Amino acid sequence: MTDLVFHFVLFTLAGVGLVAAPMILGKLVRPTLPTPQKDSVYECGEATIGSSFIQFDLRFYTVALLFIVFDVEVAFFFPWSTIYGNFMQLTDTRLADSARMMITEKVLNQPAGSLPASEAISAATALQFGWFAFADILVFFGVLLVGFAYVWKRGDLEWVKVMPSHRRKGAAAAAAVTEAT
């Protein structure tokens, strides 16, 4: 136990040292030549206009969160597709026994040559697993679509939200143009 604690403390000190050493070295070596221009605040190379303490529009935050949520969810498709592809390879009845065994070991996360030949996944079993995996991803994708529809219906994907009074005026104007033609 003390050996584990020692390694943990050593790892932590090494991590802190690797972060702190370049910062301390830079502080000691770099020249300090402050000027009013260097001390001024800038944003992407442009001079700031006005105060930086402004009311931030919450829609930007909402869209950023939605992007992260959907981006992370889509990342789950990649491991699923790997496993699904392996099971679909196993459904091929023309597959050689050695190839079937190799794919089975990969699917079951076993070292090569560790399983007996009798434990290879059959084509029928692989087809059942494949259909189950396909139904699983359909449910997963359905939940994503429901979330997307909810966000869309709520109007969080619209940059310029139309007020209800303007929406009625716009609909009346569109109806007037339609009647005129």
CORQUITA-V101158 format. One record per backbone hydrogen bond with DSSP energy under -1.0 kcal/mol. CO is the residue of the C=O (numbers start at 1). NH is the residue of the N-H. E is the energy in kcal/mol with one decimal. If there is no record, write none. Layout:
# CORQUITA-V101158
co->CO nh->NH e->E
co->CO nh->NH e->E
This chain:
# CORQUITA-V101158
co->1 nh->5 e->-2.2
co->2 nh->6 e->-2.7
co->3 nh->7 e->-2.2
co->4 nh->8 e->-2.3
co->5 nh->9 e->-2.8
co->6 nh->10 e->-2.6
co->7 nh->11 e->-2.5
co->8 nh->12 e->-2.3
co->9 nh->13 e->-2.7
co->10 nh->14 e->-2.3
co->11 nh->15 e->-2.3
co->12 nh->16 e->-2.5
co->13 nh->17 e->-2.6
co->14 nh->18 e->-2.5
co->15 nh->19 e->-1.3
co->16 nh->20 e->-3.0
co->17 nh->21 e->-2.7
co->20 nh->24 e->-2.7
co->21 nh->25 e->-2.7
co->22 nh->26 e->-2.5
co->23 nh->27 e->-2.0
co->24 nh->28 e->-1.9
co->25 nh->29 e->-2.1
co->26 nh->30 e->-2.3
co->35 nh->39 e->-2.2
co->43 nh->46 e->-1.8
co->46 nh->43 e->-2.6
co->52 nh->54 e->-1.3
co->57 nh->60 e->-1.0
co->58 nh->62 e->-2.2
co->59 nh->63 e->-2.6
co->60 nh->64 e->-2.2
co->61 nh->65 e->-2.4
co->62 nh->66 e->-2.5
co->63 nh->67 e->-2.4
co->64 nh->68 e->-2.2
co->65 nh->69 e->-2.7
co->66 nh->70 e->-2.6
co->67 nh->71 e->-2.5
co->68 nh->72 e->-2.6
co->69 nh->73 e->-2.2
co->70 nh->74 e->-2.2
co->71 nh->75 e->-1.3
co->73 nh->76 e->-1.2
co->74 nh->77 e->-1.8
co->76 nh->80 e->-1.2
co->77 nh->81 e->-2.6
co->78 nh->82 e->-1.6
co->79 nh->83 e->-2.0
co->80 nh->84 e->-3.0
co->81 nh->85 e->-2.4
co->82 nh->86 e->-1.9
co->83 nh->87 e->-2.3
co->84 nh->88 e->-2.3
co->85 nh->89 e->-1.8
co->86 nh->90 e->-1.8
co->89 nh->92 e->-1.2
co->92 nh->95 e->-1.2
co->96 nh->100 e->-2.7
co->97 nh->101 e->-2.3
co->98 nh->102 e->-2.2
co->99 nh->103 e->-2.5
co->100 nh->104 e->-2.3
co->101 nh->105 e->-2.4
co->102 nh->106 e->-1.7
co->103 nh->107 e->-2.7
co->104 nh->108 e->-2.7
co->105 nh->110 e->-3.0
co->111 nh->114 e->-1.7
co->116 nh->119 e->-1.8
co->117 nh->120 e->-1.3
co->122 nh->126 e->-2.4
co->123 nh->127 e->-2.0
co->124 nh->128 e->-2.0
co->125 nh->129 e->-2.6
co->126 nh->130 e->-2.6
co->127 nh->131 e->-2.4
co->128 nh->132 e->-2.3
co->129 nh->133 e->-2.8
co->130 nh->134 e->-2.4
co->131 nh->135 e->-2.6
co->132 nh->136 e->-2.3
co->133 nh->137 e->-2.3
co->134 nh->138 e->-1.8
co->135 nh->139 e->-2.1
co->136 nh->140 e->-2.3
co->137 nh->141 e->-2.9
co->138 nh->142 e->-2.4
co->139 nh->143 e->-2.3
co->140 nh->144 e->-1.9
co->141 nh->145 e->-2.4
co->142 nh->146 e->-2.4
co->143 nh->147 e->-2.3
co->144 nh->148 e->-2.5
co->145 nh->149 e->-2.8
co->146 nh->150 e->-2.4
co->147 nh->151 e->-2.3
co->148 nh->152 e->-2.5
co->149 nh->153 e->-3.0
co->150 nh->154 e->-2.3
co->151 nh->156 e->-1.9
co->155 nh->158 e->-1.1
co->163 nh->167 e->-2.2
co->164 nh->168 e->-1.9
co->165 nh->169 e->-1.8
co->166 nh->170 e->-2.6
co->167 nh->171 e->-2.2
co->168 nh->172 e->-2.3
co->169 nh->173 e->-2.5
co->170 nh->174 e->-2.2
co->171 nh->175 e->-2.1
co->172 nh->176 e->-2.1
co->173 nh->177 e->-2.1
co->174 nh->178 e->-2.0
co->175 nh->179 e->-2.4
co->176 nh->180 e->-1.8
co->177 nh->181 e->-1.1
